[in-house]
Amino acid sequence: MISPPNPVRFVPHRLIPTQEQKNIQLSQHRVTLIEANAGAAKTTTLALRIGEAIARGLQPEQILALVFTPEAKSVMKTRLVDIGIPSATAARIHIRTFDEFSLETLKAIEGVNVLQLKSAHDLRTQALAAIESVGLTYGQTVEYLDIRTHNIAISQFLEYQLRLKATMALDENDYDNGPDDAAERLGIPLTDYLWTLEYERLRLGSFDEARFRGPFDATYDLARQFHEFPESKNVLPDYRLVAGDELHDLNEASFRILEALLDKDNLYFVGAGDKDQVIHSSLGADDSYLRHRFADRQPAAVRYPLTMTYRHGPHLAYAMQAFKQKPVESGLSLITEIIPLHYPQDEPDACAARVVEAIQKWKAEKRPLEDCAILLRDRHQSVAIENALMRADIAYRTHGMQGYTQREEILFLRGMVAIALNNLASVKSAAIQKAIVEALAIFGELTLTPKEMDEAKELIVSDPTLLRTFFSGHIQRHKQDLAKVRISGAVAYMEEVNADTPAHAVLHDICQQLDLEALAKRIYVHPHDAAVITKSVNGFIAAAKQSDMNLRQFSEWTGAADAFVATRKSKGFVVLECVANSKGKEFDHVVMPFLESEEFPSILNPHKQEEENLFYVGATRAKSRLTLISPTEDTKRSPFIKRMQLASSRSRANTSVEKNQTHDTPAESGRVDLKVAYADKDTVKAMGALWDATRKVWYVKPGLDAQPFAPWFIKK
């Protein structure tokens, strides 16, 4: 006798789930892994699984949804309500980021509230205290210490620390081999390694009792706690269902927390991820968790595909299928345009001009500019594009990065120009004035204490004419003779330069005198970052040459650029950001410029698979149009474009669009909700109505004649 199929108990509002989604919704396996494509409604599908659990009697308080970011947390809450789970019920579900969940669990273990520092800015005081301790503790015994306290040094230190904690490498280090060997094994500079040790000593004290926690510290501390004291897992709440989103962002620390949850009896786990969206390998993200780590831990884990995307139409879906060599389908009857534009590489600003052309075409079609995003491989590419947007009077906002005129390397050059013209006061923003002073100190490799730096900024902002004497005076304290000669020569040159000299010639000469490429390598530990700085400066010099302005005119122009960028419209602007910051977002129109063979994939990144994943992430942010801008010469184009096989998949995509027009898409489910008094419940049940335990409402399922239920229709 064949058993009847397991019926769906939760019928979503305004959505007809695909068969793939139904399979996941009804999965009864202890560990269910969803291998999803970009835009394949991962979060919605997890919400369906949660809705089904509630419909089958599970209390919302017994459900935990784990995500990585506050934005993902907000999306999960929205999806639960969108599919028909009442707001009051959704509010009872525990939706947490990994760090929030770790904080709550640690409080249950420790019994105290620990000071939370939520940003890198908040950690500055602790980082400075730790580096001071490094100097006092190791200054006389360890050679080659590089004690720096400026913002770039602190930022790089925090990045290293985050990587060590995410991978649990710091926790597993062998301290017996000495700090030099340990730093080499971990792949970080000796100073940053010792800095991390001192920071952790200040943070945890002698008995691992946390005095404060910064971003990700709670996740790291809880993973350590479970590893060192397995019995502490007993404090975990008795969840019955855990749903994990964006599992491609898993690292060792967060995975160990999931392992602890999976050790609990009667707990079911469902998680979704896309191995092709692993782009944060520097922070420990790895596709091994999706590929085999769950299965190693839970051999009975079952995988379900989620191939159907509802973000873009078949044309882009099939292009990504060819690019990634995996099944991708679209459930939309939408033609997502893929528009290739080309530019001659030997013409300055040619690529930026094509970007403006694509956006102006979008604007001419009466499409909102805020639905358009320019996604860059690296931030140095924004120099030419920002200039072109300003010339075309197209407003833009940068996300995840500063506009180029306010980046450290450009602020340094602006500071040198201000020394030449004695016109720092022409910079209208006090914050930018202070940033210029700090950039001069950083690139001048001056050894100012944090207190001296703060005092200098306040003093110079109050009287900008002091900039020349301040900088010249501090150069005399320079510890390295060669660097001292170089910066002294550059300042002397600037003080003598004629304001009518072409700006690009002056900037070029400064960079030559300072050997800026070597200087960037000393300041930025990562070779990739140093190379980006050099490219950014070269772009700035090229912009000056293209402008054909003298030094004074160009200085005035950069001030106008500050004002342009500072204008904050509520709408009517395009988004400008790096691809790596765009994951989890979507835009009607995505423009991807500089698709050159050595730019994307970047020759600076040794992780070639990650380059491929970055391109996949960028392209799949598009909903209705993807504009790919590459060199005119075919051999110089990114190989990624050819791999999309655009011509060969076009006919198949057209057929799919037509087919989708004749099929239901995830719209109205066709069910009819009823307003039934308690006295009538047996009557409507006998007539075939069903009870929705999640939304606490009786309904008529799709396909059943609803007219007999007219007395109970909800009047609108």
C-alpha positions in Angstrom: 0.0 0.0 0.0 1.4 3.4 -1.1 1.4 6.0 1.7 -0.4 9.2 0.8 1.9 12.2 0.1 2.8 14.4 3.0 0.3 17.3 2.6 1.4 21.0 2.9 -0.2 22.6 6.0 1.0 26.1 5.5 -0.3 27.8 2.4 1.5 31.1 1.9 -0.2 34.4 1.1 0.3 35.8 -2.4 2.7 33.0 -3.4 2.6 29.7 -5.2 5.7 27.8 -4.1 7.6 25.9 -6.8 8.1 22.2 -6.4 11.6 22.8 -5.2 10.3 25.1 -2.5 7.6 22.6 -1.5 10.2 19.8 -1.2 12.2 22.0 1.3 9.0 23.2 3.1 8.1 19.5 3.7 11.5 18.2 4.5 11.6 16.0 7.6 15.3 15.4 7.6 17.3 16.5 10.6 19.7 18.5 8.5 18.4 20.1 5.3 20.9 22.0 3.1 19.6 24.2 0.4 22.0 24.8 -2.6 20.6 27.9 -4.0 21.3 30.2 -7.0 21.4 34.0 -6.7 17.9 35.5 -6.5 16.3 32.1 -5.9 14.3 33.3 -2.9 16.5 31.6 -0.3 15.1 33.7 2.6 11.5 33.2 1.4 12.0 29.5 1.2 13.4 29.4 4.7 10.3 31.4 5.8 8.1 28.7 4.2 9.8 26.0 6.2 9.3 28.1 9.4 5.6 28.6 8.5 5.2 24.9 7.9 6.7 24.1 11.3 4.3 26.5 13.1 1.4 25.1 11.1 2.3 21.7 12.5 2.2 22.9 16.1 5.7 24.1 16.8 5.7 27.2 19.1 7.4 30.2 17.5 9.7 30.6 20.6 11.2 27.2 19.7 12.4 28.5 16.3 15.8 30.3 15.8 16.7 32.0 12.6 20.4 32.8 12.3 21.8 35.4 9.8 25.1 37.3 9.5 24.0 41.0 9.3 21.4 43.3 10.7 20.2 43.9 7.1 19.6 40.1 6.6 17.8 40.1 9.9 15.4 42.8 8.7 14.8 40.9 5.4 14.0 37.7 7.3 11.4 39.5 9.4 9.9 41.0 6.3 9.7 37.7 4.4 8.0 35.9 7.3 5.2 38.5 7.3 5.1 38.7 3.5 4.2 35.1 3.2 1.4 35.4 5.7 2.7 34.7 9.2 1.0 37.3 11.4 3.3 40.0 12.7 2.6 39.0 16.3 3.6 35.4 15.6 6.7 36.5 13.6 7.8 38.6 16.5 7.9 35.6 18.8 10.4 33.8 16.5 14.0 34.4 17.6 15.7 36.1 14.6 19.3 36.8 15.5 22.7 37.6 13.9 25.4 35.2 14.9 26.9 37.9 17.1 23.6 38.7 18.8 22.9 35.0 19.5 26.4 34.6 20.9 26.0 37.6 23.2 22.8 36.3 24.6 24.3 32.8 25.1 27.5 34.3 26.8 25.3 36.3 29.1 23.6 33.1 30.2 27.0 31.5 30.8 28.7 34.5 32.4 25.8 36.1 34.2 26.9 39.6 33.5 26.5 42.3 30.8 29.8 43.0 29.1 30.5 46.4 27.5 29.7 46.3 23.8 31.8 48.4 21.4 29.9 48.3 18.1 32.3 49.8 15.6 36.0 50.2 14.7 35.8 53.8 15.8 34.6 52.7 19.3 37.6 50.3 19.5 40.2 53.0 18.8 41.0 53.7 22.4 41.5 50.0 23.2 43.6 49.5 20.1 45.9 52.4 21.0 46.3 51.1 24.6 47.3 47.7 23.2 49.9 49.1 20.8 51.3 51.2 23.6 51.6 48.0 25.6 53.4 46.3 22.7 56.0 49.1 22.7 56.6 48.8 26.5 56.6 45.0 26.6 58.6 44.1 23.5 60.4 47.3 22.5 63.7 46.3 24.0 63.6 42.6 23.2 62.0 42.2 19.7 63.6 43.6 16.6 61.7 45.1 13.6 58.7 46.4 15.6 56.7 48.9 13.5 54.7 50.9 16.0 52.2 53.1 14.2 49.0 54.6 15.6 47.3 56.3 12.6 43.9 55.3 11.3 45.3 53.1 8.5 47.4 51.1 10.9 44.5 50.6 13.3 42.2 49.6 10.5 44.7 47.0 9.2 45.2 45.7 12.7 41.5 45.2 13.3 41.2 43.4 9.9 44.0 41.0 10.8 42.5 40.4 14.2 39.1 39.7 12.7 40.6 37.1 10.3 42.5 35.3 13.1 39.3 35.1 15.1 37.0 34.1 12.3 39.3 31.2 11.4 40.0 30.4 15.0 43.7 30.5 14.1 44.6 32.7 17.0 43.0 30.3 19.5 44.9 27.3 18.1 48.3 29.0 17.9 51.4 27.3 19.4 52.9 29.9 21.6 56.0 27.9 22.4 57.7 28.6 19.1 58.1 32.3 19.7 56.4 35.3 18.3 58.4 35.5 15.0 57.5 31.9 14.0 53.9 32.4 15.1 53.5 35.5 13.1 55.0 33.9 10.0 52.8 30.9 10.3 49.7 33.0 10.6 50.8 35.2 7.7 50.7 38.6 9.5 53.4 41.1 10.4 55.1 40.6 13.7 53.9 43.9 15.1 50.2 43.1 14.3 50.6 39.7 15.9 52.0 41.1 19.1 49.4 43.8 18.9 46.6 41.2 18.8 48.0 39.3 21.8 48.2 42.5 23.8 44.7 43.6 22.7 43.3 40.2 23.8 45.1 40.4 27.1 43.6 43.8 27.7 40.2 42.6 26.5 40.1 39.3 28.5 42.4 39.9 31.4 44.1 37.0 33.1 41.1 34.8 33.6 39.3 35.1 30.2 36.6 37.3 31.8 35.8 39.7 29.0 36.0 43.4 29.8 34.6 44.5 26.5 33.6 43.0 23.1 33.9 44.5 19.7 32.3 43.3 16.4 32.5 39.5 16.1 34.2 39.1 19.5 31.1 37.4 20.9 31.0 34.8 18.1 34.7 34.1 18.7 34.3 34.0 22.5 31.4 31.6 22.3 33.2 29.3 19.9 36.1 29.2 22.3 33.8 28.6 25.2 32.2 25.6 23.6 35.5 24.2 22.6 37.2 24.6 26.0 34.1 23.9 28.1 31.8 21.5 26.2 29.4 21.4 29.2 28.6 25.0 28.7 26.5 23.9 25.7 23.8 23.0 28.2 22.8 26.7 28.5 21.6 26.7 24.9 17.8 27.1 24.7 15.7 24.1 23.6 15.1 25.2 20.0 13.4 22.6 17.8 14.1 24.3 14.5 17.1 26.4 13.5 17.1 28.1 10.1 20.4 29.5 8.7 20.6 32.0 5.8 23.6 33.0 3.6 25.6 30.0 4.7 28.3 30.8 2.1 29.5 33.4 4.6 30.2 30.7 7.2 33.6 30.8 8.9 35.1 28.4 11.4 33.9 30.4 14.5 30.3 30.6 13.3 30.3 27.0 12.1 31.4 25.8 15.6 28.4 27.5 17.0 26.1 25.7 14.6 27.9 22.4 15.6 27.0 23.1 19.2 23.3 23.6 18.3 23.3 20.4 16.2 24.6 18.4 19.2 21.3 19.0 20.9 18.6 16.3 20.7 15.4 16.8 18.7 16.8 19.9 16.9 16.2 20.2 13.1 18.3 22.5 11.0 17.6 23.9 7.5 20.2 26.2 5.9 20.6 27.9 2.6 23.7 29.1 0.7 25.3 29.5 -2.6 28.9 28.2 -2.9 29.4 30.5 -5.8 28.9 33.6 -3.6 31.9 32.8 -1.4 33.8 36.1 -1.7 35.1 36.7 1.9 37.9 34.1 2.0 40.1 36.7 3.8 37.6 36.5 6.7 37.5 32.7 6.7 34.5 32.2 4.4 34.9 28.8 2.6 32.7 26.7 0.5 33.9 23.6 2.4 31.2 24.1 5.0 28.5 23.7 2.3 30.4 21.1 0.4 31.2 18.6 3.1 31.6 20.0 6.7 27.9 19.6 7.5 27.8 16.1 6.0 31.0 15.1 7.9 29.2 16.1 11.1 25.7 14.8 10.1 26.1 12.0 7.4 22.3 11.9 7.1 22.2 15.5 5.9 20.1 15.9 2.7 20.6 18.5 0.0 17.9 20.2 -2.0 18.4 22.5 -5.0 16.9 25.9 -5.4 17.6 26.7 -9.0 14.7 29.0 -10.0 15.5 32.7 -9.7 12.9 35.4 -9.4 15.3 38.3 -9.5 16.0 38.4 -13.2 14.7 36.8 -16.4 15.9 33.8 -18.5 18.5 35.8 -20.5 20.6 36.5 -17.5 19.7 33.2 -15.8 21.1 31.2 -18.8 24.1 33.4 -19.1 24.9 32.6 -15.4 24.2 28.9 -16.1 26.9 29.0 -18.8 29.3 31.0 -16.7 29.0 28.8 -13.6 28.2 25.5 -15.3 25.3 24.8 -13.0 21.5 24.6 -13.5 19.9 28.0 -13.4 16.3 28.8 -14.4 14.1 31.9 -14.2 10.4 31.8 -13.3 9.8 35.3 -14.7 8.5 36.4 -18.1 10.9 39.2 -18.0 13.5 40.0 -20.6 16.6 41.1 -18.6 18.6 43.0 -21.2 22.4 42.3 -21.3 24.0 45.2 -23.1 27.6 45.1 -24.0 29.4 48.5 -24.5 33.0 48.9 -25.6 35.7 51.5 -25.3 39.1 52.1 -26.7 41.7 51.5 -23.9 44.0 54.2 -25.3 41.5 57.0 -24.9 41.4 58.6 -21.4 38.0 58.4 -19.7 36.5 56.4 -22.5 35.2 53.7 -20.1 33.7 56.4 -17.8 32.0 58.0 -20.8 30.3 54.7 -21.6 29.1 54.5 -18.0 27.5 58.0 -18.3 26.0 57.0 -21.7 24.4 53.9 -20.1 22.9 56.0 -17.2 21.7 58.8 -19.5 19.9 56.2 -21.6 18.3 54.8 -18.5 17.3 58.3 -17.4 15.9 59.1 -20.8 13.6 56.1 -20.5 12.1 57.7 -17.4 13.6 55.1 -15.1 14.6 56.1 -11.5 18.3 56.7 -11.1 18.3 55.3 -7.6 17.4 51.9 -9.2 20.8 52.0 -11.0 24.1 50.8 -9.5 27.6 51.0 -10.9 29.6 48.1 -9.4 33.4 48.3 -9.4 36.0 45.6 -9.0 38.2 48.0 -7.0 37.7 51.5 -5.6 40.5 53.1 -7.7 38.2 52.7 -10.7 35.8 55.3 -9.3 38.1 58.2 -9.9 37.4 58.5 -13.7 33.7 57.5 -13.2 33.1 60.1 -10.4 34.6 62.8 -12.5 32.4 61.8 -15.5 29.3 61.7 -13.4 30.1 65.2 -12.0 30.6 66.6 -15.5 27.3 65.1 -16.6 25.6 66.5 -13.4 24.5 63.0 -12.4 24.2 62.7 -8.6 25.7 59.6 -7.0 26.2 58.1 -3.6 29.1 55.9 -2.7 28.4 52.9 -0.5 31.1 51.1 1.5 33.8 53.5 0.5 34.5 57.2 0.5 34.3 59.3 -2.6 37.7 59.5 -4.1 38.5 63.1 -3.2 38.2 62.1 0.5 40.4 59.0 0.5 43.7 59.1 2.4 46.0 59.0 -0.6 44.1 61.9 -2.4 43.8 63.9 0.8 47.6 63.7 1.1 48.1 65.2 -2.3 45.4 67.8 -1.6 47.4 68.6 1.6 50.6 69.1 -0.4 48.7 71.4 -2.8 47.4 73.3 0.2 51.0 73.8 1.4 51.9 75.1 -2.0 49.0 77.5 -2.2 48.6 78.2 1.5 44.9 77.7 1.0 43.7 75.0 3.4 41.0 77.5 4.5 39.4 77.1 1.0 38.4 73.6 2.1 34.9 74.3 3.5 34.5 71.3 5.7 36.3 71.2 9.0 36.1 67.4 9.0 37.9 67.3 5.6 40.5 69.8 6.8 41.3 67.5 9.8 41.4 64.5 7.4 43.9 66.3 5.2 46.2 67.0 8.3 46.1 63.3 9.3 46.8 62.2 5.7 49.8 64.4 5.6 51.1 62.9 8.8 50.4 59.3 7.6 52.1 59.7 4.2 54.8 61.9 5.6 55.5 59.0 8.0 55.5 61.3 10.9 55.6 59.8 14.4 52.9 61.7 16.2 51.1 60.3 19.2 47.3 60.2 19.0 47.2 63.1 21.4 49.6 65.2 19.3 47.6 64.3 16.2 44.3 65.4 17.7 45.8 68.6 19.0 47.4 69.4 15.6 44.1 68.9 13.8 42.2 71.2 16.2 45.0 73.9 16.0 45.2 73.9 12.2 41.5 73.9 11.7 41.3 77.0 13.9 44.1 78.6 11.9 44.8 76.9 8.6 47.8 79.1 7.9 49.7 77.0 10.4 49.7 74.0 8.1 53.1 74.9 6.5 55.0 75.4 9.7 53.4 72.5 11.5 54.4 70.0 8.8 57.8 71.4 8.2 58.5 71.4 12.0 57.5 67.8 12.4 59.6 66.6 9.5 62.7 67.4 11.5 61.7 64.8 14.0 61.6 62.1 11.4 63.5 58.9 12.5 64.5 57.7 9.0 67.0 59.9 7.2 66.1 58.8 3.7 62.4 59.3 4.2 63.1 62.6 5.9 65.1 63.8 2.9 62.3 62.8 0.5 59.5 64.5 2.4 61.6 67.5 3.1 62.4 67.8 -0.6 58.8 67.4 -1.6 57.6 70.1 0.8 60.4 72.5 -0.3 59.3 71.9 -3.9 55.7 72.6 -3.1 56.6 75.8 -1.2 58.4 77.1 -4.3 56.0 75.9 -7.0 54.2 78.4 -9.2 50.4 78.3 -8.8 50.1 78.6 -12.6 52.0 75.3 -13.2 49.9 72.6 -14.7 48.4 70.6 -11.8 49.2 67.2 -13.3 52.9 68.1 -13.6 53.1 69.1 -10.0 51.3 66.0 -8.7 53.5 63.8 -10.9 56.7 65.4 -9.5 55.6 65.0 -5.9 54.9 61.3 -6.4 58.3 60.8 -8.1 60.2 62.6 -5.3 58.4 60.6 -2.6 58.5 57.3 -4.6 54.8 57.0 -3.8 54.6 53.4 -4.9 57.2 52.3 -2.4 55.7 54.6 0.2 52.3 52.9 -0.3 53.8 49.5 0.2 55.3 50.6 3.6 52.0 52.1 4.8 49.6 49.4 3.5 50.7 45.9 4.5 48.5 44.1 1.9 50.1 44.2 -1.6 46.6 44.5 -3.1 45.8 47.6 -1.0 49.1 49.2 -1.9 48.6 48.6 -5.6 45.1 50.0 -5.4 46.5 53.2 -3.7 49.0 53.6 -6.5 46.3 53.2 -9.2 44.1 55.6 -7.4 46.8 58.3 -7.3 47.6 57.6 -11.0 43.9 58.1 -11.7 43.9 61.4 -9.9 46.9 62.7 -11.8 45.3 61.6 -15.1 42.1 63.5 -14.1 44.3 66.6 -13.5 45.9 66.2 -16.9 42.6 65.7 -18.6 41.3 68.9 -16.9 44.1 71.0 -18.4 44.0 73.1 -15.2 46.8 74.8 -13.4 47.4 74.1 -9.7 45.2 76.8 -8.3 42.3 76.0 -10.7 42.5 72.3 -9.9 42.6 73.0 -6.2 39.4 75.0 -6.6 37.9 72.2 -8.6 38.5 69.6 -5.9 36.7 71.9 -3.5 33.7 72.0 -5.9 33.8 68.2 -6.0 33.5 68.0 -2.2 30.4 70.2 -2.5 28.9 68.0 -5.2 29.5 64.8 -3.3 28.1 66.4 -0.1 24.8 67.1 -1.7 22.4 64.4 -0.4 19.3 63.9 -2.5 16.6 61.7 -1.2 16.2 60.3 -4.8 17.6 60.9 -8.2 21.1 59.5 -7.6 23.0 56.4 -8.8 24.7 54.0 -6.4 28.5 53.6 -6.8 30.1 50.7 -4.8 32.5 47.8 -5.1 31.1 44.4 -6.1 32.2 42.9 -2.7 29.8 45.3 -0.9 26.8 44.5 -3.1 26.1 41.0 -2.0 22.5 40.6 -0.7 21.3 43.6 -2.7 19.5 44.0 -6.1 19.0 46.8 -8.6 16.9 47.2 -11.7 20.0 48.2 -13.7 23.6 47.2 -12.9 26.5 48.7 -14.8 29.9 46.8 -14.6 32.7 48.9 -16.0 36.4 48.2 -16.7 35.9 44.6 -17.6 39.5 44.3 -18.8 41.5 41.1 -18.7 43.8 42.2 -15.8 41.2 44.3 -14.0 38.4 41.7 -13.6 39.7 39.1 -12.8 42.2 41.2 -10.9 45.7 40.1 -11.2 46.3 41.4 -7.7 44.1 38.6 -6.2 45.7 35.2 -5.8 42.3 33.6 -5.2 41.1 33.1 -8.8 37.9 31.3 -7.7 37.0 34.3 -5.7 37.4 36.6 -8.7 34.9 34.4 -10.6 32.5 34.5 -7.6 32.8 38.3 -7.4 31.8 38.6 -11.1 28.9 36.2 -10.5 27.7 38.2 -7.5 27.9 41.5 -9.4 26.1 40.3 -12.5 23.3 38.6 -10.6 22.4 41.9 -8.7 20.6 43.0 -11.9 16.9 42.6 -12.4 15.9 44.2 -15.7 19.2 45.3 -17.3 22.9 44.5 -17.0 25.4 46.7 -18.9 28.8 45.2 -19.4 31.5 47.7 -20.4 34.7 46.3 -21.8 37.6 47.2 -24.2 37.0 47.3 -28.0 39.8 44.9 -28.6 38.4 41.4 -27.9 41.7 40.0 -26.6 41.8 42.6 -23.8 38.3 41.9 -22.5 37.6 40.0 -19.3 37.4 36.3 -20.1 34.2 36.2 -17.9 32.2 37.9 -20.7 32.9 35.1 -23.2 32.1 32.5 -20.7 28.5 33.9 -20.4 27.9 32.6 -24.0 25.4 35.4 -24.6 24.7 34.7 -28.3 24.1 30.9 -28.0 21.7 31.2 -25.1 19.5 34.0 -26.5 17.1 31.9 -28.5 16.5 29.5 -25.6 15.9 32.5 -23.3 13.3 34.0 -25.6 11.5 30.7 -25.6 11.6 30.5 -21.9 10.2 34.0 -21.5 7.2 33.1 -23.7 6.7 29.9 -21.7 6.7 31.8 -18.4 4.0 34.1 -19.7 1.6 31.2 -19.9 2.4 29.8 -16.5 1.6 31.0 -13.0 4.4 32.9 -11.3 4.7 33.4 -7.6 1.7 35.7 -7.3 -1.7 35.1 -5.7 -2.0 31.6 -4.3 -5.7 31.4 -5.1 -6.8 30.5 -1.6 -9.7 32.4 0.0 -9.5 33.3 3.7 -12.7 33.2 5.7 -14.0 34.9 8.8 -15.6 32.1 10.8 -17.3 32.4 14.2 -16.4 29.6 16.7 -20.0 28.2 16.4 -19.5 27.8 12.6 -16.2 26.0 12.6 -17.5 22.5 12.3 -19.8 23.6 9.5 -17.1 25.1 7.3 -14.8 22.2 8.2 -17.4 19.7 6.9 -17.7 21.7 3.7 -14.0 21.3 3.1 -12.5 24.5 4.6 -9.0 24.1 6.2 -7.6 25.6 9.3 -4.4 27.6 9.0 -2.7 27.2 12.4 0.0 29.7 11.6 -2.3 32.6 10.7 -5.2 31.3 12.9 -7.7 31.5 10.1 -10.0 29.2 8.1 -9.5 29.2 4.3 -10.7 27.6 1.1 -7.8 25.9 -0.7 -7.1 26.7 -4.4 -9.2 24.6 -6.8 -12.2 24.2 -4.4 -15.4 26.2 -5.3 -15.4 29.0 -2.8 -19.0 30.2 -3.5 -20.7 28.0 -0.9 -18.5 29.8 1.7 -19.8 33.2 0.7 -21.4 33.8 4.2 -18.0 33.8 5.7 -16.1 35.9 3.1 -14.0 38.6 4.6 -15.6 41.9 3.5 -13.0 44.3 2.0 
